Amino acid sequence: MMSEGARLIERLYKEWAVRLQADPPMDLAGTRDMFEGWHLFATEPEDVSYAEQDVEGIAALWCNPAGATADRVMLYFHGGGYVVGSMHSHRKYAGHLAKAIGCRALVLDYRRAPEHLHPAQLDDGLTAYRWLLAQGIAADRIVLAGDSAGGGLATGVALALHDAGDPLPAAVLAASPLYDMEAVGETLVTRADVDVLFLKPVLEAMVGMFLGEGSRQDPRANALHADLADMPPIMIVTGDYEMLLDDSVRFERKAKAAGVDVVLQVVPEMQHVFVLGAGRADEADRAIADMAAWTRSRLGLHA
């Protein structure tokens, strides 16, 4: 039976969907303001402090759980179709996840579209990762993580690091990742009646703002067209009621074929990025516990 926290997420998403479909349509500023409400999904994590950080000119936010090890870091990329969301809308979820892992988290406020087209977001992710290395954090003690577009970005950064010959992170964590820039996944149709937020035209509009005239098959933006060989271990958590579910299913299939250590967890009845309900939705807390246990083993942290 769905928890009350998960029902809250459904109710808020239904309200947002109505606003997105209003005539006249909501402008970009209004849309961004609405999606900042993602922070309402989670409770404030206990014993987690925050500190702003400048990362080579990119704003970021440290989430510092009390007692967490200082030499392991989760580099976190927020979701929002590369257009909405921020380090503030996702700080509570990142704090919960970092606390469960036992490490610090650095939430990056990467440049957003349409003001900044791809690959600006990828470039910011690479800058932040290399900045962590310069601070003395070893590559095998960094995990890249993100949700929705941020999950796609975390994956893309790992692939770009491999292509550039940089040392690779210990792992990648992706929640409800957005990979498919072509919008051809079968669950865009088969989950359309249960996904209470997503609309295919909205997804296509965000992709257009992100890529402009760029190719929807660009492997730097669409991991379904990338060579996944030698990619770090990756864990994906997604909801069964998501129109983007097929992104994760197809990625897992492709990753396994490339010999990647990949784990996919699909949670029944859950909506897009349900994990943002940390501390409020039992389903989110269980998923976070699973993600944390998996990540701790990759970072060499013991229970």
Secondary structure as UniProt FT lines:
FT   HELIX           4..20
FT   HELIX           28..35
FT   HELIX           36..41
FT   TURN            46..47
FT   STRAND          48..55
FT   TURN            56..57
FT   STRAND          58..65
FT   TURN            66..67
FT   STRAND          69..77
FT   TURN            81..83
FT   TURN            87..90
FT   HELIX           91..101
FT   STRAND          103..108
FT   TURN            113..115
FT   TURN            118..119
FT   HELIX           120..134
FT   TURN            135..136
FT   HELIX           139..141
FT   STRAND          142..147
FT   HELIX           149..164
FT   STRAND          171..175
FT   HELIX           187..190
FT   TURN            191..194
FT   HELIX           200..211
FT   TURN            212..213
FT   TURN            216..217
FT   TURN            219..221
FT   HELIX           223..225
FT   TURN            229..230
FT   STRAND          234..239
FT   TURN            240..241
FT   TURN            243..244
FT   HELIX           245..257
FT   TURN            258..259
FT   STRAND          262..267
FT   TURN            268..269
FT   TURN            272..273
FT   HELIX           274..277
FT   TURN            278..280
FT   HELIX           282..299
//
